[in-house]
Amino acid sequence: MMIIGGTFLVLGLCAAFGSAGQKGLKVSLIQLIANPEKYHGKRVRVIGVARIEFEGNGIWLTKEHYEHRIYKNSLWIEPDYKTLGSKRQQLQELNGKYVLMDGVFNKNHKGHRGMNSGSLEKIIVYQLWEKKW
């Protein structure tokens, strides 16, 4: 019983929003950016550096691309806050960190002022990604 309680405590401290049961196709941001037609309209699962901010939501390939705002190496993101069971401020706590996201890829929607290389919409999983060695 103590172990179960401890497990819940650990899970409660992790920044994880959404449903772990629903999984998209595992792809890299590179695959999405290089082959947008192949993934358009499909549910995908990606890992990258996230940011939630006014007119600047995105997921970037690396921390360096994020820090230098290389938008063509990123996707615009649109979290589904209701399904995630979170608020904008909660997701902002993960800004600048590697995050796993699951959502629908849209090759045509390129974010604010068309600066990104597509978008990840209807995001139903948004969680901190940590090394699991």
Secondary structure as a PSIPRED ss2 file (coil, helix, strand):
# PSIPRED VFORMAT (PSIPRED V4.0)

   1 M C   1.000  0.000  0.000
   2 M H   0.000  1.000  0.000
   3 I H   0.000  1.000  0.000
   4 I H   0.000  1.000  0.000
   5 G H   0.000  1.000  0.000
   6 G H   0.000  1.000  0.000
   7 T H   0.000  1.000  0.000
   8 F H   0.000  1.000  0.000
   9 L H   0.000  1.000  0.000
  10 V H   0.000  1.000  0.000
  11 L H   0.000  1.000  0.000
  12 G H   0.000  1.000  0.000
  13 L H   0.000  1.000  0.000
  14 C C   1.000  0.000  0.000
  15 A C   1.000  0.000  0.000
  16 A E   0.000  0.000  1.000
  17 F E   0.000  0.000  1.000
  18 G E   0.000  0.000  1.000
  19 S C   1.000  0.000  0.000
  20 A C   1.000  0.000  0.000
  21 G C   1.000  0.000  0.000
  22 Q C   1.000  0.000  0.000
  23 K C   1.000  0.000  0.000
  24 G C   1.000  0.000  0.000
  25 L E   0.000  0.000  1.000
  26 K E   0.000  0.000  1.000
  27 V C   1.000  0.000  0.000
  28 S C   1.000  0.000  0.000
  29 L H   0.000  1.000  0.000
  30 I H   0.000  1.000  0.000
  31 Q H   0.000  1.000  0.000
  32 L H   0.000  1.000  0.000
  33 I H   0.000  1.000  0.000
  34 A H   0.000  1.000  0.000
  35 N C   1.000  0.000  0.000
  36 P H   0.000  1.000  0.000
  37 E H   0.000  1.000  0.000
  38 K H   0.000  1.000  0.000
  39 Y H   0.000  1.000  0.000
  40 H C   1.000  0.000  0.000
  41 G C   1.000  0.000  0.000
  42 K C   1.000  0.000  0.000
  43 R E   0.000  0.000  1.000
  44 V E   0.000  0.000  1.000
  45 R E   0.000  0.000  1.000
  46 V E   0.000  0.000  1.000
  47 I E   0.000  0.000  1.000
  48 G E   0.000  0.000  1.000
  49 V E   0.000  0.000  1.000
  50 A E   0.000  0.000  1.000
  51 R E   0.000  0.000  1.000
  52 I C   1.000  0.000  0.000
  53 E C   1.000  0.000  0.000
  54 F C   1.000  0.000  0.000
  55 E C   1.000  0.000  0.000
  56 G C   1.000  0.000  0.000
  57 N C   1.000  0.000  0.000
  58 G E   0.000  0.000  1.000
  59 I E   0.000  0.000  1.000
  60 W E   0.000  0.000  1.000
  61 L C   1.000  0.000  0.000
  62 T C   1.000  0.000  0.000
  63 K H   0.000  1.000  0.000
  64 E H   0.000  1.000  0.000
  65 H H   0.000  1.000  0.000
  66 Y H   0.000  1.000  0.000
  67 E H   0.000  1.000  0.000
  68 H C   1.000  0.000  0.000
  69 R C   1.000  0.000  0.000
  70 I C   1.000  0.000  0.000
  71 Y H   0.000  1.000  0.000
  72 K H   0.000  1.000  0.000
  73 N H   0.000  1.000  0.000
  74 S E   0.000  0.000  1.000
  75 L E   0.000  0.000  1.000
  76 W E   0.000  0.000  1.000
  77 I E   0.000  0.000  1.000
  78 E E   0.000  0.000  1.000
  79 P E   0.000  0.000  1.000
  80 D C   1.000  0.000  0.000
  81 Y H   0.000  1.000  0.000
  82 K H   0.000  1.000  0.000
  83 T H   0.000  1.000  0.000
  84 L H   0.000  1.000  0.000
  85 G C   1.000  0.000  0.000
  86 S C   1.000  0.000  0.000
  87 K C   1.000  0.000  0.000
  88 R H   0.000  1.000  0.000
  89 Q H   0.000  1.000  0.000
  90 Q H   0.000  1.000  0.000
  91 L H   0.000  1.000  0.000
  92 Q H   0.000  1.000  0.000
  93 E C   1.000  0.000  0.000
  94 L C   1.000  0.000  0.000
  95 N C   1.000  0.000  0.000
  96 G C   1.000  0.000  0.000
  97 K C   1.000  0.000  0.000
  98 Y E   0.000  0.000  1.000
  99 V E   0.000  0.000  1.000
 100 L E   0.000  0.000  1.000
 101 M E   0.000  0.000  1.000
 102 D E   0.000  0.000  1.000
 103 G E   0.000  0.000  1.000
 104 V E   0.000  0.000  1.000
 105 F E   0.000  0.000  1.000
 106 N E   0.000  0.000  1.000
 107 K C   1.000  0.000  0.000
 108 N C   1.000  0.000  0.000
 109 H C   1.000  0.000  0.000
 110 K C   1.000  0.000  0.000
 111 G C   1.000  0.000  0.000
 112 H H   0.000  1.000  0.000
 113 R H   0.000  1.000  0.000
 114 G H   0.000  1.000  0.000
 115 M C   1.000  0.000  0.000
 116 N C   1.000  0.000  0.000
 117 S C   1.000  0.000  0.000
 118 G C   1.000  0.000  0.000
 119 S E   0.000  0.000  1.000
 120 L E   0.000  0.000  1.000
 121 E E   0.000  0.000  1.000
 122 K E   0.000  0.000  1.000
 123 I E   0.000  0.000  1.000
 124 I E   0.000  0.000  1.000
 125 V E   0.000  0.000  1.000
 126 Y E   0.000  0.000  1.000
 127 Q E   0.000  0.000  1.000
 128 L E   0.000  0.000  1.000
 129 W C   1.000  0.000  0.000
 130 E C   1.000  0.000  0.000
 131 K C   1.000  0.000  0.000
 132 K C   1.000  0.000  0.000
 133 W C   1.000  0.000  0.000
